[in-house]
Every structure is written in structure tokens, then in C-alpha cells.
Amino acid sequence: MNSVLKGSSYVLVHAPDMLLHGGTTQKTEQIVNPESEYLVKLPEHLRSYDDVIAYLPNQVYIGGKTPDELAQAGPTWYDKPLSGADRYGAFGEIMPQDEFYLLMQACDVFDLVLLEKGFTSGVRTRFEKHPLVDAELLERVGEGAEQTDIEKAVAEEHAEGVFHNGKLVGCVKKAHDIDENLAAHVIFENLVSKASCALSLLHLVRVSGIDKASVDLVLDCSEEACGDMNQRGGGNMAKAAAEIAGLTGASGADIRAFCAAPAHAMIHAAALVASGTYENVVVAAGGSTAKLGMNGKDHVKKDLPALEDVLGGFAALVSKNDGVSPEILSGFTGKHNVGSGSSPQAVITALVTDPLDKMGLKLSDVDKYSVEMQNPDITKPAGAGDVPLANYKMIAALGVKRGELERTDIDAFTVKHGMTGWAPTQGHIPSGVPYLGFAREDIMSGKINRSMVIGKGSLFLGRMTNLFDGVSFILQKNSGGADEPPPGVSEETVKRLIAESLRELAKTMGAE
């Protein structure tokens, strides 16, 4: 019996000061060319929190608007702010930076985060009114530290500064004197990932209505790896975030595969549930400070806002079949093998047409493909083009080669079976999974019957192999089956009937 998708959540965190001080592009520029024109101009291109909320792709990400509304409003959105946009959407929220710093402190269990007293008290009033912040989480936030202690830690103890509106309001201390894997900037990055993952988990509980105690396993598929000098990527980010979210009945493990990790994790979760190993598995990920402002130089050069100013997180609940929710077809996954080859045709064949051939389906039998849903507002000015559109054209081109489409049908195919990208540049976040929330709604409403989620990854970035990576899975309308005994038949009755059958079989074999 296939497992099902019971719900998905999506969160963003406005992080302008983290962009300036934590984004890899900016940190590199500060080392290589600290007086550069880019660093001088960048602060002028930062968006306000209200700007970020009014940005249409962000609203689509949290479920405040739909992909169809995004496509109709294009081709650019940075110049078309929404009126009346809200912080909260159907799937999650856009959290302001200052509240997120308090959430980071709540996630700190080793007293490594110091936040200034006045800053803490000023933000705490809003933080405690958050609908998902309970007394236990609020208790994790301290009263605050003295500004002089923070300044000393940054100046003399190699602590990482925490900034808000350009002002030093706190710091993250190093966790070891000589272990670079526990240096302050690494701890900062990991706490950001943990906190945004925990926020995603809390919203998933809200969206799905699941009892926290009934979650069996959390799989973290973010970009960060926590550990020490003896095991740099030892983990476990999943269990760390689950603790903060109050998932007391859950274990956890981390899955890393660059941008393909979310799709890998979803396949793992579906298989674990379908096998009966667990009933409820959550796939989740937090955001990455390193990716903030990654294409900032191109945005500033073209006089655009610094659009990569948000951290992204998501979570998805995979459960045993309830007879209603969309099924995840574990028996028909696509995978890019070691020997598959890295040409576009080889990749699309392995990830898309191979699983469809097993099912006896054509490319047009998938109503919506969710590929790398990168926001073209971000990628096109940086010279990377429209990433989702390029993927859809490759799928359509293969359809032409297979005789399933005419060449003149390519554009129509991309519109009907594709979508405009809306995901932030957070590496793993755009990789297929942004559509899960809408896919569940679209399938259950009858708008579509089938969707394919495709995750691809660049393994060569780790300098261990030149191989490409990718996996895919299919979501489909529920067939009506459920992992439950027939109505009126209790588990005890089933066990009794089985025992009686075994006794009768034993008697028969004895007589023979």
C-alpha cells in the first residue's frame, strides 16, 4: 500500500543583516576587496520587511497566492508589490529578522547565543504573541546580556556578531577553542538552519493537524552539516529541530545530497511508511545563510533589489494511506544512476521517462511537473536564465524525440504541464518540493490527477566526484485504499482469525 502526503509547510525569514554579514558572496568580497563599490552600494538595495511580504513569489511560497496568479502577473514581480499582503499564508509565514533571532536563542541549548537586554525585551512582546510560540518555547529565551559583554565577545573571543538594522544586537560564541567545525560562524549557520527548520515543523503541525506525539521520524535534508573535528557532518539536525518543535515521540536522521536531498528524503520517507516501519515521517529543512545575496553583485549592477534576502524552510508529512490524501508511488521512482550519463537527454530519460515507461504512461499523462522551481526574477539578471522553463523545454523536447509531441507543441506543453518558478535561492529548497502543498490541494480538489516531483543535484561541488545526481517521484490521486482493517473488525479479531487459521492448518498437516 502506498504512503500518502498529509500536508506541507513553508516558511521564509527576512534576513537583510544576515545577507550583509553571513552571505558567502559578501564575506568573500570583504576579504578580497573590502573597499569595493558593490559593498558600498549593497545596503541601498536592501528591502524592508514590508517589501518582502508584498513580493508575489514570497506569497506563493507560503500559500498566500497561487502559482497561476504568479504566472499571470509576470514576467517580473519585484516591480509589482502586492497591496494588503499578509505575513501568514495557508502553508506558513514570513518571519521578521528580529523575531527570528529570539527563535535562534530558543534553539540554543549550550548558551552560545547572547542578545542585548534592550533588544530582547523590545522584541519579546511580539514574539510571545506568535500563534505557534508556547510557554515552553518562550521560556527558552533569556532576559538578555549587557552590550559590553557582547562587544567584548566579538572583539576578543572570536564570536560572530548578530546585527539588526545595522546595529550589533548580539553574538554567537564559538563552541570550542581550536575546532574550526565548532567556530562561531559555523555555530551561527547551524543555529539558523535549526531554527528555520523548527519553525517549519511547527507550521506543519498546524497545517496537517497531526498530534506531535504521533510523529515517528524526522528526516532533515537541509544544506548544513553539524559535527566536530572527528566527524564533521555527524548530525543530527533532524532530531535537534524536532526537540524544539516538541516532537517528543520522534527519532531523526539527516540526508544530504546537495539540491536533490529533498526528493531523496521524500522517497526515503514514503518507503519507510509503505513498508510499515513507521506510520508518520516528516521531511524537513531549514535555511542557509551562505546563499543569502549569492547573486547580489548582478542585482546591484542592474539596479535591482537584493532579492536573495530570505531564508527558506519547508516540511512535509508522509503517512500511512488514509484513502483520501494523494499517494506517493514508491514503486515508480526515477533515479540518475552512476552510469546514466550527464547529458540533458540522459538526465531527463532517467528521471522522467523511465518511471513513466514502467507505468505505461506518456509525458502528457503527468498533469504538472515540479522541477527546480527557481524564481526567474533572481536567476535571469544573474545570467542563469529561467531555470524551470529550461527544464520544461527539455522534457518537451524529449517528448518530440519520442514521437509523443510535435515540435510546434513545445511551448503549449511548458504552459500546461509546467509552472513559473517562485522559490528563493536556498539551494535545496527549490528542488521540486515547493509545489507539494499546492499539489496536494490540486489533486484533492480534482484540478489534476498526477504530478511528478524532480530533484537534481550537483555532486561535483563537494570535490569527491564529477557525477550528477537526481531522483523523482510521482504523486497521484488516491485510489481509495487505506491501511486500516475493514469496518467493524478490530485488531484483536484479526489476530484471533489468523490464530484459528493456523491451528486448522496444523491439524490438516498432522492428519496427512
N, C-alpha and C positions, 0 to 999 in steps of 0.2 A: 504494500500500500504506500502510495506517495505521501510525503510530508506536504505541509501547506504553509503559505506565507500569511501570518496572522496580523501583521502590522509593521509599519516602518516609521521612523522619526528622523528629523533633520534639523540641525542647529547651526547657526553662524554666530561668530563672536567678532564684533568690531574691534580691530586691534591696530590703530594708527601708530601708536608709540612703539608697539612691538615690531611693526614694519620697519620703523626707523632704526631700532636698536637690535632687532633679532633676525631680520631677513638676511639671508646669505648674500644676496646681491649688494645690499647696503654695507654689511660688515666687511665684505671683501674690498669694496670701494674705499672704506675708511682706512684700510690698511695700505692699499696700493696707491690711492690718490685722495688723501683726506681733504684736500682743498678743491676738489672737483666741482665743476659747475652743476653737475647733477645733484650732489648732496646739498648744495646751496638752494637749488630750486625746488627740491622734492617736498619740503614742508608746505609750500604754497599749493601743492597738488593733492594734499590730503583731504579726504571727505569728512564731513560731520556725521554724527550718528544718525541724524535725521535724513541725510543724503543716502546713507546706506540702507535705511529702512525703505526709502522711496524708490530704490533701484529695482526695476522689474525682475531681472534674473534672480535676485535675492529673495523676492517674494515668491517666485515659483519654487525655489529650493525648499522653503519652509511650508509650502502648501497654501500660501495666501492667494496665489494666482495659478493659472494652468499653463501647460506648455503651448496650447493652442493660442491663448491670449498673448504669449510671448512672441510667437511666430507672426501674428497679425500686427504687432506693434513695431516690428523690426524695420530695417536691418540693424540699427543701433539703438541702445537704450540709455546710455549714460547721459544723453541729452534730452531724455523724456521722463523726468521724475514723476512718480505717481502722487496723486493727492489722496489724502486720507488713508495712506498705508499704515498697517499696524505692526507692532513688534511681534505679535504672536500669529502663527498660521496654523492650519489644520495638523501639520506634522511636527511643528516645533516653534522655534523662536530665533530672533536676532538679539543677542545679549550685548549690552554696552561693556566697554573695556573695564570700567571701574568696578562694576559688579562682578565681572569675571575674576578680577584679582582676589576678591574675597572668596570666591569659589576655589581658586587655586590654594589659598591658605587653608580652606576646609579640607582640601585633599592632601595637605602636607602633614604626615604623621611623624616626622623627625625634627620638627621645629626649625626648619630651614628657611621659612618664609617670614620676613619681617615687613609689616606695613605700618606706616606712620599713624600715630594715635588720631590726629585730627582727620586724616583721610579716612581711616577705618570708621570712625563714628559718623562721619558725613554720609558714607555710602551704606552703612549698616541698616539705616532706616528703610531704604529702598530694597535692599537685599532681603530683609526679613519678610517683606510683603510679597515676594515672589511666590506664585502659587505652588511651586514644587519644593520650596525650601521649608523643611520641617524643623522642629525644635532641636533634634539631634544634629542635623547638619549645621544649624545656626550656632550651636554650642561649640563647634569646631573652629569658629572664627574668634581669634583672640581680641583683646582690648586695644592692641596696637603697641608700637615701640617708639622710642624717642628718635627724633630726626638725627640727632648727633650720633646715636648708635648705628643708624643706617648708613650715614655718610662715612663713618669710620670703617664699617664692614666693606663698603665698596672701595674705599681708598687704600686700605691697609690689609684686607683679608681676602681679596680676590672674589668678593661677592658680585653677583650680577645685578645691576640696577633695574628697578621696576619704575617705569615712568608713566605719567598720565598728564596730558596737556602740556608736555614738555618739561614737567617738573618731576624730580626724584621723590617718589612717594613710598618707596620700599626697596627691598632687595631679596635675592635668593642666595643663600650662603652655600659654599661648597660643602660636600659631604665627606671629603677625605683630603688629607694634606697633599698627597702626591698622585693619587689615582685620577688620571685625566678623564676616565669614564664617569667619575663622580664629581667632576668640576662643576662650578656654579652654573655655567651656561648650559651644560648638559642636563643638570637637575631642573633648570628653568624650562627647557624644551620638553622634558618628560612630564613635568607637572602640568604644562599647558595641554599636552596630549591627554593626560589622565583626566583633567578637569573637564575638558570638552567632551570626552568620551562618557564620563559620568553624567553630564548634562543630557547627552543623547539617550542614555539609558533611562533616566528619569522621565523624559518625554515619551519614550517607547512604552513605559508602564502606563502612562496616561492615555496614549493613543490606542493601545491594544486592550487595556483593561485587565491585563493579567495580574494575578496575585504575585507579588515579589517573591514569596517563598517557593513558588512553583517553577521558577527558572532553574534549570539543572546545570547549564553550562553557558559560559560567555566566551566567544572567540573574538579576540581583538585583532584587527587587520590594518592598524594604522602604520605610519611611516617611521615611528620612533622605536628604538630598542633600548631597554634599560638593563643594566648589569654593572659589573665591576671589572677590574683588571684581569680577573681569572675567567670571566665569562661575559664578554661584552654585550651580547644580545640575549642574556639568560632569561629575561622576562620576570614576572608575568604581569603585563599591563592590564590584561583582561580581568584578572582577579582583583587587582588593585582598584580598578574603577568600579567593579561590582560591589566591593566593600563600601565605597562611598555612597553608591546608589541604594544600598540596603538589600541587595540580593543575597540574603544570608544562606539560601539553600543551593547556591551555585558554586561550581568549580570554574576554572578558567584556563585558557591557554592562548598563546599568541601565534598568528600565522603571518608570515612575511613573504611577499612575492612582488615587491615594488607595486606598480599600479594595478596589477592583476590580482592582488591579495583579496579584495572584497569578493570577487567572483569565486576564487578558490575557497574562501571561508564559507560562502553560501552553499557551495557543493558539499563541503565537509558537514555543515550543519544538517542539510537535507538528508544526507546518507546516514548520519548518526540517529536522526529521528526515525527515518524509514526502517532502519534495522531494529528499532526497539531499544537501543542503548539508552536514549534519553527521550523525554516527552517534549521538552521545551528548550531550544537552544537559541541564544541570541548572538548575532554577528554585529560587532560594533567597532567604531574607530573614532579617534579624536583628531584634532587638527595639528598642523605643523608650522611652527614659526619660521622655519628655514625658507618656506615657499612664499612668505609674505613679500610683496614687491619684487618678485622674481623677474618680471618684465618691466620693472619700473622705469628703466632708462628709456625704453621705447615710448612708454606712455608720456613721460615728461617731455621728451623730444618732440612729440606730436601734440603737445599742449592738451593732453587728456588728464582726467583724474587718475590718481594711483588706485586702480580698480582692484588690485590684489591686496586689499586691506582687511580681509575677513578670514578667520579660521573656520574650518568646516568640520562637522562631525555628523555621524549618522548611526542608526541602529536598526536592526531588523529581527523580527521574531519568527522563528521557524518551529512549527509544532506538529503534533500528530494530526492526521486527517480528521477534520470535523465535518466533512461532507458539504461544506459551503465555500470555504476560502480557496483561492487559486492554488492549484497543485504545482509542486516543483518536480519535474520529471527526471528523477535521478538516473533512469536507465538510458537517457538520451542527451548526455552532455557532450560538448565539443572540447577538444584539447589539442594544444600545439605540442607535438612530440619532439623529442630531441632531433629526430631525422626529418621533420616536416619541411624544413626549408624556410627562409625568411622573406621570400618574395611576396608581394601583396596577394597574388593569386593563391599561393600556398597557404598563407595565413587564413584568408577567408574560407578556403576549402576546408581546412582543419577545424575551424571554429564554427562555421555556419553550415556549409552544405553537407559535411559528413554526418552530423547528427540528424539533419533533415532527411537525408537519404535513408538512414536507418528507420525512420518513421514513415517513409514513403510520401514525403511532403515536398512541395515546391517552395521556392523562396517567397512567393506571394502568399503562401499559407500562413506565414507569420505576420500578424497584423502590425506589430510595432517592434522594431529593433532598437535596443538601448545600447549604444556603443560608448565611446569616450565622450561624455556629454560636456565637453569644454565650452565655456562661454566665448563665442567669437568676438565679443566686444574686447576681450582681453587678448586673445591669440592673434587676431588679424593685424592689429597695429604692430605686433612683435614679429611679423613675418611668418607666422606658423599657419596662417590661413584659417579656414573654417573646418576644424577637426571632425566634428560629427558629419558634416556634409561630405567630406572627403571619404569617410568610411562608408557612408551610404552609397556613394557613387561606385566604390569598389565592389560592394555587394551586388549592385545592379549590373555592373559590367560583367561580373561572373555569371549573372543570370542570362545575359546576352550570349555569352560564350557557351552556356549550357542549352541554349535554344528555348529558354523559358520566357525571355523578354525580347522585344525588338529594340534596336538601338535608339529609336525615337521615343521609347518608353522610359528611358533612364531618369529624366527629370521628374516625370509623374510618379515613378516608383519612390524616389527620395522624399517626395512630399507626403505620399500616402503611408509609407512604411517607416519613415524617419521622423526626426524631431529636431528642432533648433536647440542648441546647447545652452544650458543655464548654470552649470556647476562652476564653483570657484576653482582657481588653480591651486589645488591642495594635493596634487599627485594622485593618490589612491582614490580620493573622494569622487572624481568624475567618472570613474571606470565602471560604467553600466548601472550601478546601484542607485543613482539619483531618481530613476524612474520607478523604483519598486513601489513607492507609496501610491503614485498615480496608476501604475499597472494594476495593483490590487483593486483600486476603485473602478478602473475602466473595465476590468474583467467581470467584477461582481455586478456592475450595472448593465452589462451586456453590450457595452460600446465596442469591445474587442473580445476575441476568444483566446488569443495566444500571443505571447511576447517572448522574445529571446534577449537575454542579457549577456553582453560580451565584455569581458575584461582582458586587457592586454598589458604586457609589462616589458620593460627593457632591462633584462638581467645583466647586460654588459656594463651597466652603471656601477656595479659592485666590483668590477675588475677581476671576477673569478671565471667568467665565461663570456663569449660573444653571442651566446644564444638569445633568441627572442622567446617570449612566453605569452601564453594566453589560454583562457578557458571560457566556456559559455554554458548556459543552462536555459531551460525553457520553462516559462510559467504558463499554465493553461487552466481554462475553466474547469471547475471541479466536476468530476464525473458522477458525483452523488454518493460515493462510497465514504465510509467513516470507520476509523479504528475503534469501534465500540461493539460490544456484544448486542445481539438482537434485542429489541424492546421487551422488557419483562423477564429476561433471562439474566440472572445475577452471576457474578464471577464464581460464587460457591457452587451454583447449579452446573455451570460449565465444567468445573473441576470434578464434580460428582459423576457427571455423564461420561467424562473421559475415563475415570477410575473404573466405572462399571463396564465400559467397553473393553478395557484392558483385562479385567477379570474374565469376561466372556471369551476373549481371545486366548487367555491362558488355559481355560477349561477345554476349548476346542483343540488346542495343540496337544494337551495332555491326553485327550481321547484318541488322537491319531497315533 
